[in-house]
Amino acid sequence: MGYFLAGDLGGTKALLALYATIGQGYALVREQRFACGGYDDFSAIIADFLSDSSEQPQMAAFGVAGPVADGRVWMTNLGWLIDQEALREQFQLAEVLVLNDLVAVAQAVSILPPEDLLVINAGTPVPHGSMAVLAPGTGLGEAYLCWNGRDYTPFPSEGGHADFAPTSEVEQGLLSFLRAEHGHVSYELVCSGKGIPNIYRYLTEGAGMKVPSGLQGALDAAMDITPVLMGQALEKEGEVARLTLEIFFSVLAAEAGNMALKFLSTGGLYLGGGMLPRLLAVFAPKVFMERFIGKGRMAGILSAIPIRMITTDRAGLNGAALSAFRAMQKQQANR
């Protein structure tokens, strides 16, 4: 029996877990959530987690929000540098893998149980076809997977920073509004946790839509305005909130269709991120599919692509754990 460490590190919180290998598989020993704001760096969180354990992990893998280069990633929101070699030396591990967080989610796609997936479009999956993952959260994460002859290999993408392309007059107005502020307008500026406030501001400040009495005060007082807008969208006078979320889902569907075409994801497309399960009350699958397949001559190809929404917040951790386990198996096989 051996032990390995896995983690999912975002801009505000970290989830760490210790696993034990059992035969040809592995099992969770314990896990813990941490608020990143209470620590100076990621290594302090790892040290805190391991201080309560007598087991010494031999391997570790961490999914981290940000682009990874040579095993290192700079987390701008926290001012942290995550360096896999430095962590390996500090905690005396045989190997440490630092993965982009969406790569970790993509890694988990093949092992997610049906209860963690909501079917948006059953489609007709092509065996060993490429797959794509699109995840609106604080930003807009994207990744894809290709079949390597034995299983799927995930690859990172920074496609969320590609140019936003409006598909309606309302979205054209949104683009002009945001371009005046930011210059370059990416899909992330529209289709993410930061995108929802941008859409709302355009509708109220740029398009002059009326804000219902009391809504602005609730928004000003909220740390996260998404649940406030969702609640308002379900109310009789929630027109501006409803339209905000309609635009959000419309742009999400259009970009999902873009990804499906770019990666020809005939094996399936997965929607991830922590936001979407909270927005199910205002999510319209039929409208989403109309926008997803709205690519002219490519509509037939897109309509056959399976689409599933990931409803668990543990996908990133699960993918990191699978990566660590496979690295551990490879190391043992080479001995």
C-alpha positions in Angstrom: 0.0 0.0 0.0 1.2 3.5 -0.8 -0.2 7.0 -0.4 -0.6 10.0 -2.7 -1.9 13.5 -2.3 -4.3 15.3 -4.7 -5.6 18.9 -4.6 -7.8 21.4 -6.4 -6.6 24.9 -5.9 -8.7 27.9 -7.0 -8.5 31.6 -6.3 -10.3 31.5 -3.0 -10.3 28.0 -1.7 -8.3 24.7 -1.9 -9.5 21.1 -1.5 -6.8 18.6 -0.5 -7.2 14.8 -0.2 -5.0 11.9 0.8 -5.5 8.6 -1.0 -4.3 5.0 -0.4 -3.5 2.6 -3.2 -5.4 -0.7 -2.9 -4.5 -3.3 -5.5 -5.1 -1.8 -8.9 -7.2 1.1 -7.5 -7.2 3.7 -4.8 -9.4 4.9 -2.0 -9.9 8.2 -0.2 -8.4 8.4 3.3 -9.4 11.9 4.2 -9.9 15.4 2.8 -10.1 19.0 3.9 -11.1 22.4 2.5 -9.0 25.5 3.1 -9.7 29.2 2.6 -6.6 30.4 0.7 -6.9 33.9 2.3 -5.7 32.5 5.6 -2.3 31.4 4.2 0.8 33.0 2.8 1.4 30.3 0.1 0.2 26.9 -1.1 3.0 25.0 0.7 1.6 26.3 4.0 -1.8 24.7 3.2 -0.1 21.4 2.3 1.9 21.5 5.5 -1.2 22.2 7.6 -3.0 19.3 5.9 -0.2 16.8 6.4 0.4 17.8 10.0 -2.8 15.9 11.0 -1.7 12.7 9.3 0.8 10.0 10.1 0.8 8.7 6.5 3.6 10.0 4.2 2.5 10.4 0.6 4.9 9.4 -2.1 3.3 11.3 -5.0 1.1 14.4 -5.5 -0.9 16.1 -8.2 -2.6 19.5 -8.0 -5.1 21.1 -10.3 -4.4 24.9 -10.2 -6.3 27.8 -11.7 -3.9 29.3 -14.3 -1.7 28.4 -17.2 1.1 26.0 -16.4 4.5 26.2 -18.0 7.4 23.8 -17.1 5.6 22.7 -13.9 5.1 26.2 -12.6 2.1 28.5 -12.5 1.7 32.0 -11.2 -1.7 32.6 -9.5 -2.2 36.3 -10.0 -5.3 36.6 -7.7 -3.3 35.3 -4.8 0.2 36.3 -5.7 1.4 32.7 -5.3 4.0 30.8 -7.4 3.2 27.1 -7.5 6.4 25.2 -8.5 6.2 21.4 -8.7 9.9 20.9 -8.2 10.0 23.1 -5.1 7.0 21.3 -3.6 8.6 17.9 -4.4 11.8 18.8 -2.5 10.0 20.5 0.4 7.7 17.5 1.1 10.2 14.8 0.1 7.9 13.4 -2.6 9.0 11.2 -5.5 7.1 13.3 -8.0 4.7 16.3 -8.0 2.4 17.1 -11.0 1.0 20.7 -11.3 -1.9 20.7 -13.8 -4.1 23.4 -15.1 -7.4 23.1 -13.2 -9.4 22.4 -16.4 -6.9 19.7 -17.4 -7.7 18.1 -14.1 -11.4 18.4 -14.7 -10.9 16.9 -18.2 -8.9 14.0 -16.7 -11.9 13.2 -14.5 -14.4 13.0 -17.4 -13.9 9.3 -18.0 -14.5 8.3 -14.3 -17.4 10.6 -13.4 -20.5 8.4 -12.4 -23.8 9.1 -14.1 -25.2 10.7 -11.0 -22.6 13.5 -11.4 -23.7 14.3 -14.9 -26.8 16.0 -16.3 -27.6 15.0 -19.9 -28.3 18.1 -22.0 -28.1 16.3 -25.4 -27.9 12.5 -25.6 -26.4 12.7 -29.0 -24.5 9.8 -30.7 -20.9 9.6 -29.3 -18.2 8.4 -31.7 -16.0 5.8 -30.0 -12.6 7.4 -29.2 -13.7 10.7 -30.6 -12.2 13.9 -29.1 -13.9 15.5 -26.2 -14.1 19.1 -24.9 -14.7 20.7 -21.5 -16.0 24.2 -21.0 -16.3 25.6 -17.5 -17.5 29.1 -16.5 -16.4 30.0 -13.0 -14.4 33.0 -11.8 -13.0 32.9 -15.3 -13.8 30.8 -18.4 -11.8 27.5 -18.5 -11.5 25.3 -21.5 -9.7 22.0 -22.2 -9.9 19.1 -24.6 -9.1 15.4 -24.7 -7.7 13.1 -27.4 -7.6 9.3 -27.6 -4.0 8.1 -27.4 -4.6 4.4 -28.2 -5.2 3.3 -24.6 -7.1 6.1 -22.9 -7.8 9.9 -23.2 -5.0 12.5 -22.7 -6.2 15.9 -21.6 -4.7 19.1 -23.0 -4.9 22.7 -21.8 -6.4 25.7 -23.6 -6.7 29.4 -23.0 -9.6 29.7 -25.4 -11.6 31.6 -22.9 -9.5 34.6 -23.8 -10.3 34.5 -27.5 -12.3 37.3 -29.0 -16.0 37.5 -28.1 -18.1 37.3 -31.3 -21.7 38.6 -30.8 -24.5 36.8 -32.6 -27.3 39.4 -32.0 -27.9 43.1 -31.8 -28.1 42.9 -28.0 -24.7 41.1 -27.9 -23.3 43.6 -30.4 -24.3 46.4 -28.0 -22.7 44.5 -25.1 -19.5 44.1 -27.1 -19.3 47.9 -27.8 -20.0 48.6 -24.1 -17.2 46.4 -22.9 -14.8 47.4 -25.6 -15.0 51.0 -24.4 -13.9 49.8 -21.0 -11.4 47.0 -21.8 -10.3 47.3 -25.3 -10.0 43.6 -25.9 -13.2 41.7 -25.1 -12.9 38.0 -24.5 -15.5 35.3 -24.0 -14.4 35.3 -20.4 -15.5 38.9 -19.9 -19.1 37.8 -20.8 -19.4 34.1 -20.0 -18.1 33.7 -16.4 -18.6 34.8 -12.9 -17.1 38.2 -13.8 -19.2 38.2 -17.0 -22.6 38.2 -15.4 -22.0 41.6 -13.6 -20.7 42.9 -17.0 -23.9 41.8 -18.8 -26.1 43.3 -16.0 -24.2 46.6 -16.1 -24.6 46.8 -19.9 -28.4 46.3 -19.7 -28.9 48.8 -16.9 -26.2 51.4 -17.7 -25.7 50.9 -21.4 -29.2 49.9 -22.6 -31.1 51.8 -19.9 -33.2 48.9 -18.5 -35.0 49.7 -15.3 -33.8 48.2 -12.0 -36.6 46.9 -9.8 -36.9 48.6 -6.4 -34.6 47.0 -3.8 -32.6 45.0 -6.3 -29.7 47.4 -6.6 -29.3 47.5 -2.8 -29.2 43.7 -2.6 -26.7 43.6 -5.4 -24.5 46.2 -3.7 -24.5 44.2 -0.5 -23.8 40.8 -2.0 -20.4 39.2 -2.2 -21.6 37.1 -5.1 -24.4 38.7 -7.2 -25.2 35.5 -9.2 -27.7 34.0 -6.6 -29.3 37.5 -6.2 -29.9 37.8 -9.9 -31.1 34.2 -10.2 -33.6 34.8 -7.4 -34.8 38.0 -9.1 -35.0 36.3 -12.5 -37.7 34.0 -11.0 -39.8 36.9 -9.8 -42.5 38.7 -11.7 -40.6 41.9 -12.1 -37.2 40.2 -12.8 -36.9 41.2 -16.5 -33.4 42.6 -16.3 -32.2 39.7 -14.3 -33.8 37.2 -16.6 -32.3 38.8 -19.7 -28.9 38.9 -18.0 -28.9 35.1 -17.5 -30.4 34.5 -20.9 -27.5 36.4 -22.6 -25.1 34.5 -20.4 -26.4 31.1 -21.5 -26.7 32.2 -25.1 -23.1 33.2 -25.2 -22.1 30.0 -23.3 -24.0 27.9 -25.9 -22.4 29.7 -28.8 -18.9 29.3 -27.4 -19.6 25.6 -26.6 -20.5 25.2 -30.3 -17.3 26.9 -31.3 -15.3 24.5 -29.1 -17.1 21.5 -30.5 -16.2 22.5 -34.0 -12.6 23.5 -33.3 -11.8 20.2 -31.5 -14.4 18.2 -33.4 -15.5 16.8 -30.1 -17.6 13.9 -31.4 -16.9 12.0 -28.2 -18.8 14.6 -26.2 -18.7 18.1 -24.7 -18.9 18.6 -21.0 -20.0 21.8 -19.2 -18.2 22.2 -15.8 -17.5 24.9 -13.2 -19.2 25.7 -10.0 -21.7 28.2 -11.4 -23.9 26.1 -13.7 -25.5 23.8 -11.1 -26.6 26.9 -9.2 -28.3 28.2 -12.3 -30.3 25.2 -13.2 -33.6 26.9 -12.2 -33.2 29.3 -15.1 -31.4 27.0 -17.6 -33.4 26.1 -20.7 -31.8 23.1 -22.4 -33.9 23.5 -25.6 -32.8 27.1 -26.1 -29.2 26.2 -25.3 -29.2 23.5 -28.0 -30.7 25.9 -30.6 -27.8 28.3 -30.0 -25.2 25.4 -29.8 -26.1 24.0 -33.2 -26.7 27.4 -34.8 -23.6 27.1 -37.0 -25.1 26.9 -40.5 -24.0 23.9 -42.4 -22.4 22.4 -39.3 -25.8 22.0 -37.5 -26.1 18.3 -38.3 -22.6 17.5 -36.9 -23.3 19.5 -33.8 -26.7 18.0 -33.1 -25.1 14.5 -32.8 -22.5 15.6 -30.2 -23.4 14.5 -26.6 -23.5 17.3 -24.1 -23.4 16.8 -20.3 -23.2 19.1 -17.4 -20.9 18.2 -14.5 -22.9 18.7 -11.3 -20.2 17.8 -8.8 -17.7 20.3 -7.4 -15.2 17.4 -7.0 -14.3 16.9 -10.6 -11.0 18.8 -10.4 -9.9 16.8 -7.3 -10.9 13.5 -8.9 -8.9 14.3 -12.0 -5.9 15.3 -10.0 -6.2 12.1 -8.0 -6.4 10.0 -11.2 -3.3 11.7 -12.5 -1.3 11.1 -9.4 -2.4 7.4 -9.3 -1.4 6.8 -12.9 2.0 8.5 -12.3 2.5 6.2 -9.2 1.6 3.1 -11.3 4.1 4.2 -14.0 6.8 4.7 -11.4 6.2 1.3 -9.9 6.2 -0.4 -13.3 9.6 1.1 -14.1 11.3 -0.2 -11.0 
